[in-house]
Amino acid sequence: MSITATQLIHSIPVDPLTGAISVPVYQTSTFVQEAPGVNKGYDYARTNNPTRAVLEQLLAKLENGHTGIAFSSGLAAIDAVVKLLKSGDEIIAADDIYGGAFRLFTRVYEKFGITVNYVDATSVENIFEAISHRTKLIWIETPTNPTLKIADIEAISKIARASGCLLCVDNTFATPVLQQPLLLGADIVVHSATKYLGGHSDLIAGCVITKDKALGDEIKFLQNACGAILSPFDSWLLIRGIETLPLRIKQHCNSALLIAEWLQQHPAVEKCYYPGLKNHCNHAIALKQSSGFGGIVSFALKENTEEAAHVFVTSTGLFKLAESLGGIKSLLCHPASMTHKSIPAEKRRAAGVTDSLIRLSVGLEEAEDLIADLEQAFCKLDANQKDSKPFVAASV
Ligand SMILES: Cc1ncc(COP(=O)(O)O)c(C=O)c1O
C-alpha cells in the first residue's frame, strides 16, 4: 500500500526544539561536542545532518523500506549501488536503461572488472537465461525512458532471490505513489529525485532506499566514505517537494492519459506510447503492479524524420524544449538528437527510439491547454510540410 497524503504530510516532524512547522535547514558543517565522542547524535555534516535525516526517514517511509539515503544526484545514488559489487561481478541490466546509467556502467565500472549484460527486461525469460554464477545485481527501470516499456518486478524479484543476487529498481518514472518495488520483492530502489520527488525543476538530487537494515548500513557507509551527500538546503527543498507528491502525481496521470488518448487518434501520429493505453504492449503488467501510469507520454510522427520532429519541438509554447522531466511545467524533448544522441542510430532505432520520436513530460497545466498547444504545433508541422513540397504546375 502506498502511503496516504495524510500519513505523508504528518510523518514530517514539527521541530522538537522550536515548534517550527517547516523542517529547519541545519546549515552547518560540524556540531559542538561536550567531550570527544559525546554529542547530540551528530558530529560532522557529511556523516549526518538533521535536515537530511528527516528527508532520509521520509524516503524510507515513502518506499516502504528500512533505510533511505540521500545523494547529490540520481547518478551518485546509482553509483553507490554499483559500489556494493567487486571486480569479477556481473550486472544484468535492462537494455534501455537511462543513458547516464549505461555510461556509468560501461565507461567507469567496466575498467574495474564489473561487466554488464544487457537484456530486454520485458521478457522475464531473457533475465532468467542471462543469469550466471557471476551475476550479483539485476538492474531494471520500469517504465523505461522514452518508450515506456514495463518489466514485471515481482517475477524478476523471484529470479533474483532464487539466484542469490540483488534486484535494484530505478523507480524515477513511476514514483512510490504509483509503484512500490520493495513490496513487490525488490531489494533496492533508486530515484533521480531531480524529477518527480523534487517536482519543481529546481534541484538535482538522488536517493537509495533499501528493504533491509544490513544493505542500508552498507549504502550509508558508502555515502559517508565517498561523500556525494545531499546538502541541507537541497534536502529541505526535496522535503518540500515531496509534501505535494501524491497530489501532483494524480494530476500528472490524469492529464497524461487524456493527452495520450488524444495523440493516439491524431492523423499525424504513427504511434503513441503510454502504459495506460489498452494497446500498450505491457499494459497488463502495468495494471498489475502500479496504481497509475505516470506523466510521461511519447509519440512517433507519421513523417518519421528528425527534421519533422525538430519543427514540432520548436513549435510548442507551453511545452518547453528541455531535457529532464517530472516538474510542474510541461517539457518536451527529441530523444534522437538530445537524451539518446550518444547511442549509434541503428542501436537507437532498434530500441524503438525512432528518428521522429518525441517525449512529453506532462506538467500541471490544464490538460485542454496542453492539447491546444500540441494541436497548434501539429498545424505548424503540416504547414511546413506543405511549404517544403516541390511545386508541381497544375495541368490545364
Ligand atoms: C530514470 C533516471 N534515472 C537516473 C537519472 C539520473 O539522475 P540525475 O540526473 O539526478 O543524476 C535520470 C536522469 O535523467 C533518469 O531519467
The ligand as an SDF file (V2000), in Angstrom:
LIG
                    3D

 16 16  0  0  0  0  0  0  0  0999 V2000
   15.4580    7.1430  -14.8940 C   0  0  0  0  0  0  0  0  0  0  0  0
   16.6070    8.0030  -14.4780 C   0  0  0  0  0  0  0  0  0  0  0  0
   17.4440    7.5560  -13.5300 N   0  0  0  0  0  0  0  0  0  0  0  0
   18.5130    8.3030  -13.1320 C   0  0  0  0  0  0  0  0  0  0  0  0
   18.7780    9.5380  -13.6810 C   0  0  0  0  0  0  0  0  0  0  0  0
   19.9680   10.3370  -13.2130 C   0  0  0  0  0  0  0  0  0  0  0  0
   19.5530   11.3110  -12.3180 O   0  0  0  0  0  0  0  0  0  0  0  0
   20.2630   12.7400  -12.1070 P   0  0  0  0  0  0  0  0  0  0  0  0
   20.1290   13.4940  -13.3860 O   0  0  0  0  0  0  0  0  0  0  0  0
   19.5180   13.3150  -10.9680 O   0  0  0  0  0  0  0  0  0  0  0  0
   21.6940   12.4480  -11.7830 O   0  0  0  0  0  0  0  0  0  0  0  0
   17.9120   10.0500  -14.6530 C   0  0  0  0  0  0  0  0  0  0  0  0
   18.1720   11.3730  -15.2620 C   0  0  0  0  0  0  0  0  0  0  0  0
   17.5590   11.7810  -16.2190 O   0  0  0  0  0  0  0  0  0  0  0  0
   16.8040    9.2520  -15.0670 C   0  0  0  0  0  0  0  0  0  0  0  0
   15.9480    9.6780  -16.0180 O   0  0  0  0  0  0  0  0  0  0  0  0
  1  2  1  0
  2  3  1  0
  2 15  2  0
  3  4  2  0
  4  5  1  0
  5  6  1  0
  5 12  2  0
  6  7  1  0
  7  8  1  0
  8  9  2  0
  8 10  1  0
  8 11  1  0
 12 13  1  0
 12 15  1  0
 13 14  2  0
 15 16  1  0
M  END
$$$$
